[in-house]
Structure formats: C-alpha cells, structure tokens
Amino acid sequence: VAIAAAGGIEVLVSLARDGNDMQKEEAAGALVNLSMNDDISVAIANSVVIAAAGGIEVLIALARDGTAGQKEHAAGALSNMIEAAPGTLARTRASWRLAVWPMGTSVLSSLAQEAGASGDCKLAAAIALVYLAADDTCLSLLLSRLDQPEE
C-alpha cells in the first residue's frame, strides 16, 4: 500500500520498460507482488494503477521478448491482474479482457507452451488465459498439464 501511495507503481512500470535486464526482472517481480493481495480491493486498485501506467503493454512485451525470469514475472503479474478482475463487476473483467486480448492472448498462449519456460511461468500464463476465457485451446492445454504433475 505504501509503495502504491508513494507513486512507486509508475516507477516500477518505467523500470520494467526501460531498465537493464536485472532492473526489468526485479521491477516485474515487484509488480507480481503488488498485483496480488489478500484484500481484493488492494489488488484491484494496484492493478488499475499498473494498467494506467502502461503496465499491461510492458508486461506483455516482457512475456514475449524478455529473459526467462522476466517472462515468469510478467506472466505472474498478468495472471494476478486478470484473476482479481472476475471477483469484481463484470464491467471490470471486460475491461481487462479488452486491454489484454489484442496482443496478450497469443503471447500468453505461446509462453504456456514454450519449451524453455519454467513450470511456474507456464502455469501463470495458462491461468491468465483461463481467466480471460481465451479459447478452448487454452483450456485444453491447461487440462493436459494436469496429467503431468511434474509440470
């Protein structure tokens, strides 16, 4: 809450966009933490600020082109942001879908299947896709992973 109140989310989004590789990874990791909270209203408020600061586009870019750690954190943050939305008004969920849908679904779908991605990264991407209700392919992919406990 203090980080958000001090304007730290905007700084973190800037670092995730413009920093060096380590700064991008650490900033994306901080955005994962800021986008989840036991208090859903805090998670939603932080997610709204992340989105307003251009964070959705930054996180999608990291999920597509980043290092392994950047991809994992970006997928986690997107998953958290999308996960918080269904617990709120349907309008909020629809706005997240519209924000992520154009580029995000193809990036997240690729990431969920990427051979070099970590299990946590694949899972976060797959969960984000399920929350977006992207398509039957995404749901089938997630269900296929349930038969592979090591993943």
C-alpha positions in Angstrom: 0.0 0.0 0.0 2.8 2.4 0.9 4.6 1.7 -2.4 1.4 2.5 -4.4 0.7 5.6 -2.3 4.2 7.0 -2.9 3.8 6.6 -6.7 6.1 3.6 -6.8 4.0 1.6 -9.2 4.6 4.1 -12.0 8.4 3.9 -11.3 8.3 0.1 -11.4 6.5 0.1 -14.7 9.1 2.5 -16.1 11.9 0.3 -14.9 10.2 -2.8 -16.4 10.0 -1.0 -19.7 13.3 0.9 -19.8 15.7 -0.6 -17.3 18.5 -3.1 -17.9 17.7 -6.8 -17.8 18.1 -7.1 -14.0 16.0 -4.0 -13.3 13.3 -5.2 -15.7 13.2 -8.6 -13.9 13.1 -7.1 -10.4 10.5 -4.5 -11.4 8.3 -7.1 -12.9 8.7 -9.2 -9.8 7.6 -6.3 -7.7 4.5 -5.9 -9.9 3.6 -9.5 -9.3 3.6 -8.8 -5.6 1.7 -5.5 -5.9 -1.0 -7.2 -8.1 -1.9 -9.8 -5.5 -3.1 -9.2 -2.1 -5.4 -10.9 0.4 -7.5 -7.8 0.3 -9.0 -8.0 -3.2 -9.7 -4.2 -3.2 -6.0 -3.5 -2.8 -5.1 -6.0 -5.6 -7.6 -4.4 -7.9 -6.5 -0.8 -7.0 -2.9 -1.7 -7.7 -3.8 -3.5 -10.9 -5.7 -0.4 -12.1 -2.6 1.8 -11.4 -0.3 -0.7 -13.2 -2.6 -0.7 -16.2 -3.0 3.1 -16.2 0.8 3.4 -16.2 1.1 1.3 -19.3 2.0 -1.8 -17.4 -0.2 -4.2 -19.4 1.7 -3.4 -22.6 5.1 -3.6 -20.8 4.2 -6.9 -19.2 3.1 -8.4 -22.5 6.3 -7.2 -24.1 8.4 -8.9 -21.3 6.3 -12.1 -21.6 7.0 -12.1 -25.3 10.6 -10.9 -25.6 12.1 -11.0 -22.1 14.6 -13.2 -20.3 13.3 -16.3 -18.6 12.9 -14.5 -15.3 11.2 -11.5 -16.9 8.8 -13.8 -18.7 7.9 -15.6 -15.5 7.3 -12.4 -13.5 5.3 -10.8 -16.4 3.1 -13.8 -16.7 2.5 -13.9 -13.0 1.6 -10.2 -12.8 -0.8 -10.5 -15.8 -2.4 -13.6 -14.2 -2.8 -11.8 -10.9 -4.3 -8.7 -12.5 -6.8 -10.8 -14.6 -7.6 -13.1 -11.6 -8.6 -10.1 -9.5 -11.0 -8.8 -12.1 -13.6 -11.6 -12.1 -14.3 -11.0 -8.4 -15.4 -7.5 -9.2 -18.1 -6.1 -11.5 -18.4 -7.8 -14.9 -17.5 -4.5 -16.5 -14.1 -4.6 -14.8 -13.4 -8.1 -16.1 -14.5 -7.0 -19.6 -12.1 -4.0 -19.5 -9.2 -6.3 -18.6 -10.1 -8.6 -21.4 -10.1 -5.8 -23.9 -6.8 -4.5 -22.6 -5.0 -7.8 -22.8 -6.9 -9.6 -25.6 -5.3 -8.0 -28.7 -1.7 -9.0 -28.1 -1.8 -10.8 -24.8 -3.6 -14.0 -25.7 -1.2 -15.1 -28.4 1.8 -14.2 -26.3 0.4 -16.0 -23.2 -0.6 -19.0 -25.3 2.9 -19.2 -26.8 4.5 -18.8 -23.3 2.3 -21.5 -21.8 3.8 -23.9 -24.4 7.4 -22.6 -24.6 9.9 -25.4 -24.1 12.4 -23.2 -22.2 9.8 -21.6 -19.9 9.7 -22.6 -16.2 6.8 -24.6 -14.9 5.7 -21.6 -12.8 5.8 -19.4 -15.9 3.8 -21.8 -18.0 1.2 -22.2 -15.2 0.8 -18.4 -14.7 0.4 -18.0 -18.5 -2.2 -20.8 -18.7 -4.1 -19.5 -15.7 -4.2 -16.0 -17.2 -5.6 -17.5 -20.4 -8.3 -19.4 -18.5 -9.3 -16.3 -16.6 -9.5 -14.5 -20.0 -11.6 -17.4 -21.3 -9.5 -17.0 -24.5 -10.5 -20.2 -26.3 -10.9 -24.0 -26.0 -7.2 -24.5 -27.0 -6.1 -22.7 -23.8 -8.4 -24.7 -21.6 -7.3 -27.9 -23.3 -3.6 -27.0 -22.7 -4.2 -26.4 -19.0 -6.1 -29.6 -18.6 -3.4 -31.6 -20.5 -0.9 -30.3 -17.9 -2.9 -31.7 -15.1 -1.9 -35.2 -16.2 1.8 -34.2 -15.9 2.3 -33.5 -12.1 6.0 -32.6 -12.6 4.9 -29.5 -14.5 
